[in-house]
Amino acid sequence: MKTLQLIQSWWMDMTMDVRLLRIDSRLLHGQVTTNWAKAVKVNRILIVSDRVAQDRTRKTLIIQAAPPGISTNVITVEKMIRLYHDPRFDVLKPMILVEDPVDARRVVEGSGIKIDSINIGAISFDNTRVMVTDAIAVNAADVEAFKWFHDRGIKLDVRKVSNDSSKNLWKSLSEKGLVRSK
């Protein structure tokens, strides 16, 4: 009986090995994705977006942009949460790409993914957002999501490609008066 409980406990603790969680409103694109995929040694790219999962044309275009030799899937946030704890997917070593900080928070909070940092590439400007860096624009919901990560000790790592110097987004948010430094 004790052996069965140990096996069940081990089986339940199995989860996929998330190599990178990246926020980039462009999602999957050329050199950046290829660089990160090689740098963190992924065997799968998961595009996690309710919007893209519902848009057949966009989904097709994104999958066609995948680097050769790396399987790519477009799934909803809820599906990502379910898959993370499904032992059938514990062999995955994915890079997870989301469009915005709110979806990143939904994925981490809903699944319990353990991450030390989250990579931020670019967040597109629109009339609801203010520019924080040359490539990152945020709105109130984005700032709240970034506060949530920061409060949990998760580093907000701004880099386009893996060999760029890391910049701390929290510092940029502080300098713009959007958050208070802690």
N, C-alpha and C positions, 0 to 999 in steps of 0.2 A: 504494500500500500504506500509506503514512504517513497519507494522508487517511482511509482506512478505519479505521486504528487510532485516530486522533483522534476520529472519529465514534463508534466503539465505546466509547472511554473516556468521552466526553461522555454517551453514552446510559447507561452503567453508573453514572455519578455522579448521574444525575437521581433525585431523591427528592421526596416530598411535602414541602410547607412546613408543618410542624406549628406552629400559632400559639399553642396553649396545651395543656399537659398538666396536668390537674387531678385531684386525689384528693378524692372526696366520696362517702361511703358511700350517699348518697341518689341519686347519679348525676345524672340529668337532672330538673331541677325548676324550674319557672316563672321567676320574676323573675331569679334568679341566672344561669341558663343564657342567658336572653335578653340580659341585661346583658353577660355575657362574650362572647357571639357577636357582638354589635354592636361592642364595644370592641376586639376583636382581628381583626375582619373575616373571619370564617370562611365557607366555602362548604359545610362538611360537619361534622356532629357524629358522632364515632365513640365508641360505648360499647364499651369493651374489657373484657369480663368472661366468663370461662369459665362462671361460675354463671348469669348472666343469659342467655347464649347457649343454655343447656340448658333454660331455664325459659320455655316458650311464653307463659304468662300474663304473667309479669313483662316479658318482651321486648315483647309487644304493648302493655302499659300504658306502658312507657317510650317507645316510638316514638310513641304517641299524644300524649305530653307535649311533643314537639318543637316548637320555635318555628316559626311559619308561614314558609315559604319556604326553610327550611334542611333539606336531606336528612339523615336520621339513620339510622345502621346500628348494629346490635349484632353484634359479632364476638368471637371468642376471641382470647386473647393470641397464640397461634401464628399465626393468620390475620393479625393486625396486623403481626407481624414480617415475614411474607411480603409483604404489601401495601406496606410501607414502601419496599422496594427494587424493586418492580415499576414499570417506567417508565409503564405504562398509568395509574397513579394519581398521577403527578407533578403533575397539575393540581389536586389536592386541597390545600386550605388548611384542614385540620381542627383542631377542638378535640377532644382525646382525653380522655375521662372514664373513670377507673378507680375502683373501690371502695376500694382500700387501697394502702398503700405497697409491699407485696410485689408486687402486679400492676404497679404503676408501674415498679418496678425491673426486673421481667421484660421489660416492653416496651422500656425504654431499653437495657438490657444486651443483649437479644436482637437488637434492630434497629440499634443504634448511633445512634439519634436524637440529634441535637445540640441540647441545650437549655441555657440559662443558669440557668433557674429552674423550679421546679415549684410550682404553686399548690395549696394545701391549703385546702379549704373546711370540711368536717366529717368526722369519723370517729366513728361511733357507739360509745357505751359498751356493754360487756358484761362478764361476770364474769372475762374474761381480760385486761381492759384497765384502765389507770389514766388518770384525767383529767389532761391536760397544760394545756389551755386550757378555756374554757367550752364549746367545740364540738369539741374534738379529744381522743380517748382513744387510747392506744397500748398494744400488747403487745410482748413481746420481739422478735418477728419484724418488727414495724413499726419499732422502734428500729434494728434491724440494717439495714433498708432505708434509713432516713433517714441512718444513718452512711455507707452506701455512696454516697448522693447527695452528702453533705457532703464526703466524701473526694475527690470529683471536682470540687469547686468549684461544685456546683449549689446555688443559693440555695433555701431552703425558705420560700416566700412564703405567709404566712397572710393570706387576704383572702376575704371572702364575695363581694363584688362588686368590680368593677374600680376604682371610685373610693374604696374604703376605704383607710385607711392600711395600708401593708404592715407586717406583724410577722414577725420571724424566728423560725421554729419551733425552730431550733437553740438559740437563747437560752432558750426555754421548756423544752426538753429538758434543758439544762444546769442551769437553776434547780431542776428537779425531781430532779436527781442521776442522771438516766438516761444521760447522756453526759458526757464531759469536754470542756471547751472547748479548742479548738486555736487 
